Amino acid sequence: MQAVPPSQPVSASRRRALRGMTAAVTVPSLAAASLVASARADAPAPTFSDAALSELDGLHRQHHQAPGGAHVPEASRGASAEHPAGQRVAHDGWGSGTIPSDHNDRPFTFGFIGDTPYNRLDQQGLKRVMAGLDDTELEFVLHVGDIKSRGERCSDILLSDRLEMLDRSQHPLVYTPGDNEWTDCGWIDPDDPFAPGTPLDRLHWLRTHVYHHPESLGAKRMRVEQQRQMITQLSVKDSNDLNQPRLPENMRWRIGSLQFCTIHVVGSNNAMFSTPAMREAWALRQQANAIWLTETAVLAKRYGAKGLVIATHANMGFEAARNDGWTATRQAIVATAADFGGPVAFLHGDTHIFRTDRLLLKSHGLENFTRVECFGSPFTWQWVTIRWNPEAATPIRPDPERGPAFRIYTHHA
């Protein structure tokens, strides 16, 4: 096991300018979903009104109550028969959205993998890695997508087999989609964009078989909060009261003082393709991601989280200023980190090279932002663990005497 350290203080005026970027994602009225994607990054930073905060609290209460209004015990929420591994029991008191059930602010460790398996050799490596993860004391494991290579078949059987491998984890395992599972599958038929084997069909399959219930994979399940439990087609807006696109694959959970969330951002330029159906799908996903990230950050601060973890599949290229399929999400993440103040970790895969650094220190002056990319194929015999130290979670700047809030370790099977 090897500990890996991350690679000038930010001025008050610089921080005010960065907080101004929150206009790109923090719109006072949550019902104005279209403004989330179109607001100018240099507009004055708004504040959330009491009505908007009330809407957020209402969404949170809905998650913690059954349809009839009764509270849902964590341990009673097993998976349905559609789940790859059948019936399981969720952890009692873990990962329940934005408020920790046990209020136990303690150090803990979680596992981090992605971009595997791509072939039979990778499958053997992943088995060794999963055995190593199972033998380590962890709260959960995060897989940031690409459970197949671009060249492999986009079949139900292959996806089911790979998901079953992940589902054997002895720890709760949270999986967010990569591009290889859906965007790189087949071609879009303008007359039938959901034809079998096409990208939107594959995404619909993932939602139906993986994200149909608010919990993780794994032999022991962890309850998560979904942006929405299910929508039948990506190109159809959800008809809820807020009139927002809400995606079941966007998840959040809270352990102690650390808030986690996933947002659905993938490689291949975030699937910003030219066909009308894919373009609409991309636009709705950007709106949903911005809303989800905003809600999560606001609720995390509202309920006293000391740290925030944002997980995606894509390496969005923060180092290069350009207009591409990730531009709005990059702006949203920078704005969120600047506004949050406490330690923020951005976890991703996609480019298969392990790295950890202060990605936004030189470009934006953010000392509280740590980026970690996991190993990926062909480096399938290695994995990462991340240790959260709440005592080191100081606002704005790390404390040298207490060390980093996020300590990164690498392992080899």
C-alpha positions as CSV (number, residue, x, y, z in Angstrom):
1,M,0.0,0.0,0.0
2,Q,1.4,3.4,-1.0
3,A,0.2,6.8,0.2
4,V,0.2,9.4,-2.6
5,P,0.3,13.1,-1.9
6,P,-1.5,15.6,-4.1
7,S,0.8,17.5,-6.7
8,Q,-0.8,30.3,-2.8
9,P,-3.7,31.0,-1.1
10,V,-6.6,32.3,-3.1
11,S,-7.4,36.0,-2.7
12,A,-10.7,37.3,-1.5
13,S,-11.4,39.0,-4.8
14,R,-10.6,35.8,-6.7
15,R,-12.9,33.8,-4.5
16,R,-15.7,36.4,-5.1
17,A,-15.2,36.1,-8.8
18,L,-15.4,32.3,-8.6
19,R,-18.5,32.4,-6.6
20,G,-20.0,34.5,-9.3
21,M,-19.8,31.5,-11.5
22,T,-22.4,29.8,-9.4
23,A,-25.0,31.7,-11.5
24,A,-24.4,28.9,-14.1
25,V,-25.9,26.4,-11.7
26,T,-27.5,28.0,-8.7
27,V,-30.7,29.5,-10.0
28,P,-33.1,30.9,-7.3
29,S,-36.1,29.2,-8.7
30,L,-35.5,25.5,-9.1
31,A,-38.4,25.3,-11.4
32,A,-36.5,27.3,-14.0
33,A,-34.5,24.3,-15.3
34,S,-33.8,25.9,-18.7
35,L,-32.0,28.8,-17.0
36,V,-29.6,26.4,-15.3
37,A,-27.9,25.5,-18.5
38,S,-28.1,28.9,-20.1
39,A,-27.2,31.3,-17.3
40,R,-24.0,33.3,-18.0
41,A,-21.0,32.3,-15.8
42,D,-20.1,35.9,-15.1
43,A,-23.5,37.0,-13.9
44,P,-24.0,38.1,-10.3
45,A,-24.2,35.2,-7.9
46,P,-27.8,34.7,-6.7
47,T,-28.9,33.5,-3.3
48,F,-31.4,30.7,-2.7
49,S,-34.7,32.0,-1.6
50,D,-36.7,30.5,1.2
51,A,-39.1,29.1,-1.4
52,A,-36.3,27.4,-3.2
53,L,-34.8,25.9,0.0
54,S,-38.3,24.7,0.9
55,E,-38.5,22.9,-2.4
56,L,-35.1,21.2,-1.7
57,D,-36.2,20.2,1.7
58,G,-39.4,18.8,0.2
59,L,-37.5,16.7,-2.2
60,H,-35.4,15.4,0.6
61,R,-38.4,14.5,2.7
62,Q,-40.0,12.6,-0.2
63,H,-36.9,10.4,-0.4
64,H,-37.1,9.5,3.3
65,Q,-40.8,8.6,3.2
66,A,-42.9,5.9,1.6
67,P,-45.6,6.8,-0.9
68,G,-48.2,6.7,1.9
69,G,-46.1,9.0,4.1
70,A,-44.6,6.5,6.5
71,H,-40.8,6.4,7.0
72,V,-39.1,3.6,5.2
73,P,-36.7,1.5,7.3
74,E,-33.4,1.1,5.6
75,A,-33.1,-2.6,6.1
76,S,-36.6,-3.3,4.6
77,R,-35.6,-2.0,1.1
78,G,-34.3,-5.1,-0.7
79,A,-33.7,-5.3,-4.4
80,S,-36.3,-6.5,-6.9
81,A,-36.1,-9.6,-8.9
82,E,-34.8,-7.6,-11.8
83,H,-31.6,-6.8,-10.0
84,P,-28.6,-8.8,-11.4
85,A,-28.0,-10.6,-8.1
86,G,-31.6,-10.9,-6.8
87,Q,-32.8,-10.1,-3.4
88,R,-30.5,-8.4,-0.9
89,V,-30.9,-6.3,2.2
90,A,-29.7,-2.7,2.3
91,H,-27.4,-1.4,5.0
92,D,-29.3,-0.1,8.0
93,G,-28.4,3.6,8.6
94,W,-25.9,4.1,5.8
95,G,-25.8,6.4,2.9
96,S,-29.3,7.9,3.3
97,G,-29.1,10.9,0.9
98,T,-27.9,14.0,2.6
99,I,-28.4,13.5,6.4
100,P,-26.3,10.8,8.1
101,S,-28.4,8.4,10.0
102,D,-25.8,7.6,12.7
103,H,-24.4,11.2,13.0
104,N,-21.0,9.5,13.6
105,D,-18.3,11.8,12.3
106,R,-15.4,9.5,12.0
107,P,-12.5,8.7,9.6
108,F,-13.3,6.0,7.1
109,T,-12.0,4.5,3.8
110,F,-13.6,3.7,0.5
111,G,-12.4,1.9,-2.6
112,F,-12.2,3.5,-6.1
113,I,-12.0,1.6,-9.4
114,G,-13.1,2.1,-13.1
115,D,-12.5,1.5,-16.8
116,T,-12.5,-2.3,-16.3
117,P,-13.0,-5.0,-17.4
118,Y,-12.3,-4.6,-21.1
119,N,-11.5,-8.2,-22.0
120,R,-11.0,-11.7,-20.5
121,L,-7.5,-10.8,-19.1
122,D,-9.0,-7.7,-17.4
123,Q,-11.8,-9.9,-15.9
124,Q,-9.1,-12.1,-14.2
125,G,-7.4,-8.9,-12.9
126,L,-10.7,-7.5,-11.6
127,K,-11.4,-10.7,-9.7
128,R,-8.1,-10.3,-7.9
129,V,-8.8,-6.6,-7.3
130,M,-12.3,-7.4,-6.0
131,A,-10.9,-10.0,-3.6
132,G,-8.4,-7.4,-2.3
133,L,-11.2,-4.9,-1.8
134,D,-13.3,-7.5,0.0
135,D,-10.4,-8.1,2.4
136,T,-10.0,-4.4,3.2
137,E,-12.1,-2.5,5.7
138,L,-14.1,-0.2,3.5
139,E,-17.4,1.6,3.7
140,F,-18.1,1.0,0.0
141,V,-16.5,0.8,-3.4
142,L,-17.0,3.3,-6.3
143,H,-16.8,2.2,-9.9
144,V,-16.8,5.2,-12.3
145,G,-17.9,3.4,-15.5
146,D,-16.7,1.6,-18.6
147,I,-17.4,-2.0,-17.7
148,K,-16.7,-3.1,-21.3
149,S,-14.4,-1.9,-24.1
150,R,-15.7,0.0,-27.1
151,G,-15.0,-3.0,-29.3
152,E,-17.0,-5.5,-27.3
153,R,-20.6,-6.4,-28.0
154,C,-23.3,-4.1,-26.5
155,S,-25.4,-7.0,-25.6
156,D,-27.7,-7.6,-22.6
157,I,-25.7,-10.8,-21.8
158,L,-22.3,-9.1,-21.7
159,L,-23.6,-6.2,-19.6
160,S,-25.3,-8.6,-17.2
161,D,-22.2,-10.6,-16.8
162,R,-20.0,-7.6,-16.0
163,L,-22.6,-6.2,-13.6
164,E,-22.8,-9.5,-11.9
165,M,-19.1,-9.4,-11.3
166,L,-19.5,-6.0,-9.5
167,D,-22.5,-7.2,-7.7
168,R,-20.4,-9.9,-5.9
169,S,-18.6,-7.2,-4.0
170,Q,-18.8,-7.9,-0.2
171,H,-19.0,-4.1,0.2
172,P,-21.7,-1.8,-1.2
173,L,-20.6,-0.9,-4.7
174,V,-21.8,2.3,-6.4
175,Y,-21.6,2.3,-10.2
176,T,-22.0,5.3,-12.5
177,P,-22.2,4.7,-16.3
178,G,-19.3,5.2,-18.8
179,D,-19.5,5.9,-22.5
180,N,-18.6,2.4,-23.6
181,E,-21.8,1.0,-22.1
182,W,-24.1,3.1,-24.2
183,T,-22.8,6.1,-26.3
184,D,-20.4,4.0,-28.4
185,C,-23.1,1.4,-29.2
186,G,-24.5,1.3,-32.7
187,W,-25.9,4.2,-34.7
188,I,-28.9,6.4,-34.1
189,D,-31.8,5.8,-36.4
190,P,-33.5,9.1,-37.0
191,D,-36.8,7.3,-37.4
192,D,-36.3,5.1,-34.3
193,P,-33.7,6.6,-31.9
194,F,-34.5,3.8,-29.4
195,A,-34.0,0.9,-31.8
196,P,-32.4,-2.2,-30.3
197,G,-28.6,-1.8,-29.8
198,T,-28.5,2.0,-30.3
199,P,-27.1,4.3,-27.6
200,L,-30.4,5.4,-26.1
201,D,-31.7,1.8,-26.1
202,R,-28.5,0.8,-24.1
203,L,-29.0,3.6,-21.7
204,H,-32.6,2.7,-21.1
205,W,-31.4,-0.9,-20.5
206,L,-29.0,0.3,-17.8
207,R,-31.7,2.4,-16.1
208,T,-34.1,-0.5,-16.1
209,H,-31.7,-3.1,-14.8
210,V,-29.3,-1.1,-12.5
211,Y,-31.0,2.1,-11.5
212,H,-34.5,0.9,-10.9
213,H,-34.1,1.0,-7.1
214,P,-32.4,3.5,-4.8
215,E,-29.5,1.4,-3.6
216,S,-26.0,0.2,-4.5
217,L,-24.9,-3.0,-5.9
218,G,-23.0,-5.5,-3.7
219,A,-23.8,-8.4,-1.3
220,K,-24.5,-5.7,1.3
221,R,-26.5,-2.9,-0.1
222,M,-26.2,0.8,0.7
223,R,-29.2,3.0,0.3
224,V,-28.7,6.0,-2.0
225,E,-30.9,8.9,-3.0
226,Q,-31.6,9.0,-6.7
227,Q,-32.5,12.1,-8.7
228,R,-35.5,10.1,-9.8
229,Q,-36.2,6.4,-9.6
230,M,-37.1,5.9,-13.3
231,I,-38.0,7.6,-16.5
232,T,-39.0,5.6,-19.5
233,Q,-37.0,7.5,-22.2
234,L,-34.1,9.9,-21.9
235,S,-35.7,12.3,-24.4
236,V,-38.9,12.7,-22.3
237,K,-39.0,15.3,-19.5
238,D,-40.3,14.1,-16.2
239,S,-43.8,15.5,-15.5
240,N,-43.1,16.4,-11.8
241,D,-44.1,19.6,-10.2
242,L,-40.7,21.2,-10.8
243,N,-40.8,20.4,-14.6
244,Q,-37.2,19.3,-14.6
245,P,-35.4,16.4,-16.3
246,R,-34.4,14.0,-13.5
247,L,-32.2,11.0,-14.1
248,P,-32.2,7.8,-12.0
249,E,-28.4,7.2,-12.5
250,N,-27.6,10.5,-10.6
251,M,-27.1,9.4,-7.0
252,R,-26.0,10.8,-3.7
253,W,-25.3,9.5,-0.2
254,R,-23.8,10.7,3.0
255,I,-21.4,9.0,5.5
256,G,-20.6,10.9,8.6
257,S,-19.6,14.4,7.6
258,L,-18.7,13.6,3.9
259,Q,-21.3,14.1,1.2
260,F,-21.1,12.1,-2.0
261,C,-22.8,12.4,-5.4
262,T,-22.5,11.1,-8.9
263,I,-23.4,13.0,-12.0
264,H,-23.8,11.3,-15.4
265,V,-20.9,12.7,-17.5
266,V,-19.1,10.4,-20.0
267,G,-16.3,10.4,-22.4
268,S,-16.7,10.7,-26.2
269,N,-17.3,14.5,-25.7
270,N,-20.1,13.7,-23.3
271,A,-22.2,12.2,-26.1
272,M,-22.9,15.6,-27.6
273,F,-23.7,14.1,-31.0
274,S,-25.3,15.8,-34.0
275,T,-28.5,13.7,-34.4
276,P,-31.6,15.4,-33.0
277,A,-32.4,12.7,-30.5
278,M,-28.9,12.6,-29.1
279,R,-28.6,16.3,-29.0
280,E,-31.8,16.6,-27.0
281,A,-30.6,13.8,-24.7
282,W,-27.4,15.6,-24.1
283,A,-29.2,18.9,-23.4
284,L,-31.5,17.3,-20.9
285,R,-28.7,15.5,-19.2
286,Q,-26.8,18.8,-18.8
287,Q,-29.8,20.4,-17.1
288,A,-30.3,17.4,-14.9
289,N,-26.7,17.3,-13.9
290,A,-26.5,21.0,-13.1
291,I,-29.7,20.7,-10.9
292,W,-28.4,17.6,-9.1
293,L,-25.0,19.1,-8.4
294,T,-26.6,22.3,-7.1
295,E,-29.1,20.6,-4.9
296,T,-26.5,18.3,-3.5
297,A,-24.1,21.1,-2.6
298,V,-26.8,23.3,-1.1
299,L,-28.2,20.4,1.0
300,A,-24.7,19.4,2.1
301,K,-24.0,22.9,3.5
302,R,-27.5,23.1,4.9
303,Y,-27.0,19.9,6.8
304,G,-23.5,20.5,8.0
305,A,-21.3,18.4,5.7
306,K,-17.6,19.1,6.1
307,G,-16.5,17.6,2.7
308,L,-17.9,16.9,-0.8
309,V,-17.1,14.2,-3.3
310,I,-18.2,14.5,-6.9
311,A,-17.8,11.4,-9.1
312,T,-18.1,11.1,-12.9
313,H,-16.8,8.9,-15.6
314,A,-15.3,11.5,-17.9
315,N,-12.0,13.2,-17.7
316,M,-13.3,16.6,-18.8
317,G,-10.0,18.3,-19.6
318,F,-10.1,21.1,-17.1
319,E,-6.6,22.0,-18.3
320,A,-7.8,23.3,-21.7
321,A,-10.2,26.2,-22.2
322,R,-12.6,25.2,-25.0
323,N,-16.2,24.9,-25.9
324,D,-17.2,21.2,-25.9
325,G,-19.6,18.7,-24.5
326,W,-18.2,19.2,-21.0
327,T,-18.0,23.0,-20.8
328,A,-21.1,23.6,-18.7
329,T,-20.2,20.8,-16.3
330,R,-16.7,22.1,-15.8
331,Q,-18.1,25.5,-14.9
332,A,-20.6,24.0,-12.5
333,I,-17.9,21.9,-10.7
334,V,-15.5,24.9,-10.4
335,A,-18.4,27.1,-9.1
336,T,-19.5,24.4,-6.6
337,A,-16.0,23.9,-5.2
338,A,-15.4,27.7,-4.9
339,D,-18.7,28.1,-3.1
340,F,-18.5,25.1,-0.8
341,G,-15.3,26.1,0.8
342,G,-14.5,22.8,2.6
343,P,-12.5,19.9,1.0
344,V,-13.9,18.8,-2.4
345,A,-12.7,15.7,-4.2
346,F,-13.4,15.1,-7.9
347,L,-13.1,11.5,-8.8
348,H,-13.1,10.2,-12.4
349,G,-11.9,7.6,-14.8
350,D,-11.9,7.6,-18.7
351,T,-8.2,8.1,-19.6
352,H,-7.0,5.1,-17.6
353,I,-4.0,6.8,-15.9
354,F,-3.8,7.0,-12.2
355,R,-3.2,10.6,-11.0
356,T,-3.9,12.8,-8.0
357,D,-3.3,16.6,-8.0
358,R,-4.7,20.0,-7.0
359,L,-6.2,20.3,-10.4
360,L,-7.7,23.8,-9.9
361,L,-4.9,25.4,-7.8
362,K,-3.0,27.1,-10.5
363,S,-5.9,27.8,-12.9
364,H,-8.4,29.0,-10.3
365,G,-6.6,29.3,-7.0
366,L,-8.7,26.6,-5.3
367,E,-6.7,24.9,-2.5
368,N,-9.7,22.9,-1.4
369,F,-10.0,20.9,-4.6
370,T,-8.4,17.4,-5.1
371,R,-8.7,15.4,-8.3
372,V,-8.1,11.7,-8.4
373,E,-8.3,9.5,-11.5
374,C,-8.4,5.7,-10.9
375,F,-6.4,3.0,-12.7
376,G,-8.0,1.6,-15.9
377,S,-7.4,-1.1,-18.4
378,P,-4.7,-2.5,-19.0
379,F,-3.7,-1.6,-15.4
380,T,-6.5,-3.8,-14.1
381,W,-4.4,-5.3,-11.3
382,Q,-4.3,-2.1,-9.4
383,W,-6.8,0.0,-7.4
384,V,-7.1,3.0,-5.2
385,T,-8.5,3.6,-1.7
386,I,-9.3,7.0,-0.3
387,R,-9.2,7.8,3.5
388,W,-11.4,10.6,4.8
389,N,-10.2,12.5,7.8
390,P,-12.9,14.8,9.1
391,E,-10.5,16.4,11.7
392,A,-8.4,17.7,8.7
393,A,-11.5,19.2,6.9
394,T,-10.6,22.8,7.5
395,P,-12.3,25.5,5.4
396,I,-10.5,27.0,2.4
397,R,-6.9,25.8,3.1
398,P,-5.4,22.4,4.3
399,D,-3.8,22.3,7.7
400,P,-0.2,21.1,7.5
401,E,-0.3,19.8,11.0
402,R,-3.4,17.6,10.5
403,G,-2.5,16.5,6.9
404,P,-4.9,16.3,4.0
405,A,-8.6,15.6,4.5
406,F,-8.4,13.1,1.6
407,R,-5.4,10.7,1.8
408,I,-4.9,8.6,-1.4
409,Y,-3.5,5.1,-1.4
410,T,-2.6,2.8,-4.3
411,H,-2.7,-1.1,-4.1
412,H,-1.6,-4.0,-6.4
413,A,-3.3,-7.4,-6.5
